[in-house]
Amino acid sequence: MTPTERQEMNPAILVAISVILIWVAILSPSGVVGQSISVAAVGPSSVDFGRQVSATTSERRVVVLTNAGSDAMPITQIAVNGDFAVTHDCPPRLRAGEECSIWVSFKPSGEGVRKGELIISDDAGTQRVVLLGTGTPVLEASQAWTLNSR
């Protein structure tokens, strides 16, 4: 065949090439086929502790972190801010399909609405859980006795 001659390509081959190009361009925006993906799922997205006597610690509430991706997911930070405390059983690398538990408690430093966040940083990014609670006044011994004697 000379350079000026045109050769017809099999339509089935054209369709196959088109499907592959569309898959690479749309479904794999980075252009890397077979790349592992980290997908973190956290629930619930908010925790409301309700009313809690100031300077006392609430019962723990659980938040679950799940690795919904295809590879182990490194966890780099689990922290809270505000009048909240955190403990967890999460490993440094959460295996694909597994979950771990994060327990949060509330200890208001004063009266009124208290807000904070649970912050989880991992290979999938940063997940945030809104934390709320209300600090209530501490009853004095004489007030508690009066309330109980009624």
VOGU-3710 file (C-alpha; in Angstrom, 3 decimals, decimal comma):
1> mtpterqemn> 0,000/0,000/0,000  1,324/3,426/-0,883  1,098/6,434/1,444  -1,693/7,956/-0,673  -3,938/4,877/-0,441  -6,482/4,716/2,335  -7,109/1,446/4,147  -10,470/0,811/5,816  -10,317/-0,334/9,443  -12,598/-3,046/10,796
11> pailvaisvi> -15,593/-1,350/12,573  -15,342/-3,757/15,539  -11,772/-2,612/16,164  -12,855/1,045/16,018  -15,583/0,391/18,609  -13,164/-1,425/20,919  -10,603/1,383/20,695  -13,320/3,999/21,332  -14,566/2,177/24,447  -11,047/1,927/25,845
21> liwvailsps> -10,340/5,621/25,203  -13,631/6,676/26,807  -12,916/4,489/29,862  -9,431/5,959/30,286  -10,626/9,548/29,753  -13,779/9,469/31,894  -13,581/6,651/34,405  -9,881/6,989/35,050  -9,262/10,752/34,940  -5,654/10,374/36,034
31> gvvgqsisva> -5,047/8,135/33,052  -3,580/5,455/35,309  -5,283/2,119/34,857  -5,228/-0,227/37,860  -4,547/2,533/40,380  -5,655/1,732/43,935  -8,231/4,056/45,430  -8,801/4,912/49,088  -12,399/5,553/50,035  -13,230/6,360/53,654
41> avgpssvdfg> -16,761/6,207/55,022  -17,541/7,727/58,425  -20,778/7,486/60,337  -22,615/9,134/61,835  -21,800/12,571/60,398  -22,736/14,330/63,651  -23,059/13,417/67,334  -25,246/15,371/69,767  -24,510/14,594/73,413  -27,476/16,605/74,677
51> rqvsattser> -27,298/18,040/78,184  -24,343/17,211/80,432  -23,495/18,616/83,853  -20,458/20,880/83,528  -17,119/19,334/84,532  -18,515/15,770/84,309  -17,834/13,289/81,522  -20,601/11,831/79,370  -21,002/8,264/78,216  -18,899/7,511/75,138
61> rvvvltnags> -20,519/7,593/71,707  -19,155/5,559/68,811  -18,237/6,728/65,313  -17,278/4,063/62,768  -14,566/4,537/60,138  -14,771/2,122/57,195  -12,258/1,599/54,397  -14,482/1,111/51,349  -11,495/1,213/48,999  -9,454/-1,502/47,352
71> dampitqiav> -6,197/-1,125/49,324  -5,077/-0,575/52,905  -5,693/3,017/53,962  -3,099/4,774/56,129  -4,659/6,747/59,001  -2,538/9,757/59,921  -4,681/11,542/62,518  -7,696/11,029/64,762  -8,323/14,092/66,926  -11,044/16,227/68,485
81> ngdfavthdc> -11,289/19,851/69,447  -13,495/21,654/71,937  -14,766/20,027/75,150  -14,489/16,510/73,724  -12,106/13,566/74,167  -11,373/10,646/71,828  -10,077/7,069/71,986  -10,048/4,508/69,183  -9,038/1,031/68,083  -7,957/2,028/64,560
91> pprlrageec> -4,691/0,558/63,265  -2,126/2,739/61,458  -3,298/1,125/58,172  -6,951/0,077/57,883  -7,274/-2,877/55,506  -9,694/-2,747/52,562  -13,260/-3,559/53,597  -12,539/-3,277/57,326  -13,771/-0,825/59,909  -12,624/0,515/63,250
101> siwvsfkpsg> -14,349/2,248/66,140  -13,744/5,746/67,425  -15,253/6,678/70,805  -15,963/10,294/71,686  -16,963/11,677/75,091  -18,094/15,141/76,174  -16,900/17,018/79,268  -18,237/20,575/79,183  -15,946/23,139/80,753  -18,881/25,471/81,394
111> egvrkgelii> -22,532/26,136/80,752  -24,135/26,530/77,344  -23,841/25,000/73,897  -20,433/23,489/73,115  -19,316/22,660/69,586  -16,370/20,686/68,314  -15,211/18,358/65,593  -13,833/14,869/65,278  -11,155/15,082/62,592  -9,928/11,963/60,800
121> sddagtqrvv> -7,089/12,299/58,308  -6,247/9,389/56,060  -5,203/8,497/52,540  -8,708/9,409/51,277  -8,529/12,946/52,699  -9,982/14,506/55,834  -13,326/13,452/57,276  -15,077/15,611/59,851  -17,821/14,732/62,304  -19,714/17,577/63,998
131> llgtgtpvle> -19,842/17,289/67,807  -22,453/19,112/69,919  -23,393/19,204/73,567  -24,824/21,529/76,183  -23,134/22,162/79,508  -25,550/22,549/82,408  -24,919/24,064/85,858  -23,620/21,974/88,719  -26,185/21,795/91,537  -24,970/22,679/94,967
141> asqawtlnsr> -25,514/20,064/97,701  -28,351/22,070/99,297  -30,143/22,404/95,931  -29,801/18,685/95,226  -31,194/17,828/98,692  -34,149/20,191/98,171  -34,942/18,664/94,784  -34,703/15,089/96,115  -36,876/15,746/99,183  -39,895/16,907/97,148
//
